[in-house]
Amino acid sequence: MKSCPTCQRVFPDNSGFCPFDGAKLTSASLVPPAPQNSDPLIGRTLGGHHEVRRLVADGGMGRVYQGIDRKRNERVAIKVLHPNVAKDEVARARFQREFEISASLPHDHIIAVYDFQHDETVGSWFLSMEFLEGEELRTHLERDTTMSPARLVRMFSQMAIGLDEAHRRSFVHRDLKPENIFLCGTRDGDLVKVLDFGSVRVNKGDVKKLTAMGTTIGTAFYMAPEQASGSQTLDGRADVFACGAIACECLTGKRPFDGPNGPQVLMAILMNEPRLPSQVLAGTGVEIPPGVDDAIEHALAKKPDIRTATVGAFATELGRGFGLEGDSLMWAKTPIADLEARITAAHAQAMVAAPAPVSLGANMDAAFRSGPAAGEVDAPPQRIAWPTDDAPKAASSRPAWVVPVIVGACLLAIAVAGVLLSR
C-alpha cells in the first residue's frame, strides 16, 4: 500500500501521485497517520490487523475511517460504532446482521464486507469493508440537481443485479435512498454499489425479527405505503417503490412526495398520487417521454400487487421509455457513451416520426364560415411522442370541421340566451 504524505489517503501499490493534492506517494509504512480533530482512533490498530489511517465520515451510529487491512494487504473502510450505540443490543444486532447479509451477497454491485469484530481496547464493535473511490448519489444531486437519462438507466440496471439477488434470498433493503447508492467512476461510466444493509428485513421464518410490530424503518421520502404504515408483510417491491422515487428525483430534482416533516410526507405517500416527472417539469421546456412517466408511475403504485415486480423489470421499463432496445442486464454492462448515443438516436427518430403540426384558423369568424381551409396558420408545435412499449395509437377519425361547429353552436346559444333574458 502507498500513502499520501499530505492528506494521508491510502492507494494501491501501482499508484504514483495523489489525485487530490498532486503529492508523490510513498510506502504507507513510511507515512505515519496524522491525528485528525484529536480522534483517538487515528493510528490505532483494531482487531489485530486493521490500521486506522484517517477519518472519512461521522454519523449518528458511528464513524467511518479509511484504513489498511494488513492481513489482506489492501485499503479498507472501517466502520466503528459509537460506544454508547454499541451498548444497545438491537443496534449491535443490526450491525452484525449488516455484516452477515452483505458478506453473503454477490459484490459486483453491493459493497463487500470483510470482517466484524469487537475491539476490547476501544470498547466497541467495528466492520471492515471495501474502500470505494467516488461519491454518493446524494453528493451528485446536491451538485448537479439531476442525472442524465443514460446514466440513470445504467445506474438502476446495475442496482437491479444486486437487489434482485438480495430479494431472491428474502432480504429487503428497506432504506434505499441517494445516500446509500455509491457511484465509482470508470472509463465506461459509473460502477454502482448499494450500501448499508443495516436496516435489512429478512423474510425467513427462522430469523429473529429486530423491528417491533408497527414500527417504521427507512427514510420517509422513499418509503412504500406498506412500509410507511408499519406493515409486517414487506417484500422486495418496497425497494422497487424506493427506486421509483429516486428515479423521479434524479430526473427532476424533486421528490414525488414531499412535506414539511416526516409524518406529513408519510401521509402524502399513503393518500396522494405521486408527482410524475412530466408534471414536475411542466412549463420548463424539458420533455419527459411518456414511457418514462409510465415506468415511474408503475413503480410507485400504492398496492404492491400492481407495482412493478422487480428492480430489474423497473430498470428495463425505464430504459425502454427512453427508446432503448434490450433489457437492464444488457444496459448494466453497456458503456455510458453507447447508451447516450442510442437514446439520442431514439429521440431523433421520434422527432422525425412525429405528426405534422395541426393548423387552426387565425380568424375564427372565417373559420366558422368557411371551415378549416380559411386563413390557416401553424399552431404551437405538438409534444414529441417518444417511443414506448405500446403500439402507436390510431389517429383520431373526428372530421376537422367538428370543433369549429361546436364552438359556433355554443356562441349561438349564448347569443340566443342573451336575447331571451333581455325581454
Residue pairs with C-beta under 8 A, 6 or more apart in sequence:
1 10
1 11
1 12
1 13
1 27
1 28
1 68
1 73
1 74
1 75
2 10
2 11
2 12
2 13
2 15
2 25
2 26
2 27
2 28
3 9
3 10
3 11
3 25
3 26
3 27
3 28
3 30
3 31
3 53
4 11
4 18
4 20
4 21
4 23
4 25
4 31
5 23
5 26
5 31
6 18
6 21
6 23
7 18
7 20
7 21
7 23
7 54
8 31
8 33
8 34
8 53
8 54
9 18
9 20
9 53
9 54
9 66
10 28
10 53
10 66
10 67
10 68
10 75
10 131
11 18
11 25
11 75
12 74
12 75
15 25
16 24
16 25
17 23
17 24
17 25
18 24
18 25
28 53
28 68
32 43
33 42
33 43
33 51
33 52
33 53
33 54
34 42
34 54
35 42
35 43
36 42
36 54
36 55
37 55
39 55
39 63
40 122
41 52
41 63
41 65
41 80
41 122
42 52
42 53
42 54
42 55
42 65
43 52
44 51
44 52
44 121
44 122
45 51
45 52
45 70
46 52
46 78
46 80
46 117
46 119
46 121
46 122
46 126
47 115
47 117
47 119
47 126
47 128
49 69
49 70
49 71
50 67
50 68
50 69
50 70
50 76
50 78
50 115
50 126
50 128
51 67
51 68
51 69
51 70
52 65
52 67
52 78
53 65
53 66
53 67
53 68
54 65
54 66
55 63
55 64
55 65
56 64
56 65
56 66
56 77
57 63
57 64
58 64
60 85
61 81
61 82
61 85
61 91
61 95
61 198
62 79
62 80
62 81
62 82
62 85
62 124
63 79
63 80
63 82
64 77
64 78
64 79
64 80
65 77
65 78
65 79
65 80
66 75
66 76
66 77
66 78
66 131
67 75
67 76
67 77
67 78
67 128
68 74
68 75
68 76
69 75
69 76
69 114
69 115
69 128
72 114
75 131
76 114
76 128
76 129
76 130
76 131
77 128
77 129
77 130
77 131
77 132
78 126
78 127
78 128
79 126
79 127
79 128
79 129
80 122
80 124
80 125
80 126
81 91
81 92
81 95
81 124
81 125
81 126
82 124
83 122
83 123
83 124
85 91
85 92
86 92
86 123
86 124
86 125
90 210
92 125
93 208
93 210
94 198
94 199
94 210
95 116
95 125
95 127
95 198
96 116
96 125
97 197
97 198
97 200
97 202
97 210
98 113
98 127
98 196
98 197
98 198
98 200
99 113
99 115
99 116
99 127
100 116
101 166
101 171
101 197
101 200
101 202
102 110
102 111
102 112
102 113
102 129
102 197
103 112
103 113
103 114
104 169
105 162
105 165
105 166
105 169
105 171
106 161
106 162
106 165
107 130
108 158
108 161
108 162
109 158
109 159
109 161
109 162
109 191
109 192
109 193
109 194
110 162
110 166
110 193
110 194
110 197
111 129
111 130
111 132
111 182
111 193
111 194
111 195
112 129
112 130
113 127
113 128
113 129
113 130
114 128
114 129
114 130
115 127
115 128
116 125
116 126
116 127
117 125
117 126
118 124
118 125
119 125
119 126
132 182
132 184
132 193
133 184
133 185
134 182
134 183
134 184
134 185
134 190
134 191
135 182
135 183
136 178
136 179
136 180
136 181
136 182
136 183
137 147
137 155
137 178
137 179
137 181
137 182
137 183
137 246
137 250
138 177
138 178
138 179
140 147
140 178
140 183
141 147
141 178
141 249
141 250
141 253
145 253
146 250
146 251
146 252
146 253
147 155
147 250
147 251
148 340
149 251
149 292
149 322
149 343
150 322
150 336
150 339
150 340
150 343
151 189
151 190
151 336
152 247
152 250
152 251
152 318
153 315
153 318
153 319
153 322
153 324
153 328
153 331
153 339
153 343
154 189
154 190
154 192
154 331
154 332
154 334
154 336
154 339
155 181
155 183
155 190
155 192
156 243
156 247
156 311
156 314
156 315
156 318
156 328
157 312
157 315
157 319
157 328
157 329
157 331
157 332
158 190
158 191
158 192
158 332
159 181
159 192
159 194
159 243
159 311
159 315
160 310
160 311
160 312
160 314
160 315
160 328
160 332
161 312
161 329
161 332
162 194
163 173
163 176
163 194
163 236
163 239
163 311
164 236
164 310
164 311
164 312
166 172
166 173
166 197
166 236
167 235
167 236
167 239
167 310
167 311
170 202
170 203
170 204
171 197
171 200
171 201
171 202
171 203
172 200
172 201
172 202
172 203
172 234
172 235
172 236
172 238
172 239
173 180
173 194
173 197
173 199
173 200
173 239
173 242
174 199
174 200
174 201
174 217
174 218
174 227
174 234
174 238
174 239
175 196
175 198
175 199
175 217
175 218
175 219
175 222
176 194
176 222
176 239
176 242
176 243
176 246
177 219
177 221
177 222
177 242
177 246
178 246
178 249
179 195
180 194
180 195
180 196
181 192
181 193
181 194
181 195
181 246
182 192
182 193
182 194
182 195
183 190
183 191
183 192
184 190
184 191
184 192
184 193
185 191
187 335
188 335
188 336
189 335
189 336
189 337
189 339
190 336
199 217
199 218
201 211
201 217
201 234
203 234
203 235
211 217
213 230
213 232
214 230
215 230
216 223
216 227
216 228
216 229
216 230
216 266
217 227
218 227
218 242
220 228
220 262
220 265
220 266
220 269
221 245
221 255
221 257
221 258
221 265
222 241
222 242
222 245
222 246
223 238
223 241
223 242
223 266
223 269
224 234
224 237
224 238
224 240
224 241
224 242
224 269
224 304
224 307
225 241
225 269
225 270
225 302
225 303
226 233
226 234
226 238
226 304
227 234
227 238
227 241
228 266
228 269
228 270
229 270
235 304
236 310
236 311
237 304
237 307
237 308
237 309
238 304
239 311
240 299
240 307
240 308
240 309
240 310
240 311
240 314
241 299
241 300
241 307
243 299
243 311
243 314
244 256
244 274
244 295
244 296
244 297
244 298
244 299
244 300
244 308
244 314
245 255
245 256
245 257
245 274
245 300
247 295
247 296
247 299
247 314
247 318
248 254
248 255
248 256
248 274
248 275
248 276
248 277
248 280
248 296
248 300
249 255
249 256
251 277
251 281
251 288
251 292
252 277
252 280
252 281
254 275
254 280
256 274
256 275
256 276
256 296
256 300
257 265
257 268
257 269
257 272
257 274
257 275
258 265
258 268
259 265
259 267
259 268
270 302
274 296
274 297
274 300
276 288
276 293
276 296
276 297
277 288
277 292
277 293
277 296
278 288
278 290
278 293
281 288
287 383
287 384
287 386
289 321
289 322
289 323
289 350
289 386
289 387
289 388
290 321
290 385
290 386
290 388
291 317
291 320
291 321
291 322
291 386
291 387
291 388
291 389
292 318
292 321
292 322
292 386
293 321
294 317
294 321
294 388
295 308
295 314
295 317
295 318
295 320
295 321
296 318
298 307
298 308
298 314
298 317
299 307
299 308
299 314
299 317
300 307
301 307
301 308
308 314
308 317
312 327
312 328
312 329
315 328
315 331
316 327
316 328
317 389
319 326
319 327
319 328
319 331
320 387
320 388
320 389
321 386
321 388
322 343
322 346
322 386
323 342
323 343
323 345
323 346
323 347
323 349
323 350
323 386
323 387
324 331
324 339
324 342
324 343
324 346
325 342
331 339
346 386
346 387
347 384
347 386
349 387
350 384
350 385
350 386
350 387
351 384
353 385
354 382
354 384
354 385
355 382
355 385
355 395
357 378
357 379
357 380
357 381
357 382
358 379
358 382
359 372
359 376
359 377
359 378
359 379
360 367
360 372
360 376
360 377
360 379
361 367
361 372
361 374
361 375
361 376
361 377
361 404
362 375
362 376
362 377
363 374
363 375
364 404
364 407
366 374
366 375
367 374
367 375
367 404
368 404
368 405
368 407
368 408
371 400
371 401
371 404
372 400
372 401
372 404
385 392
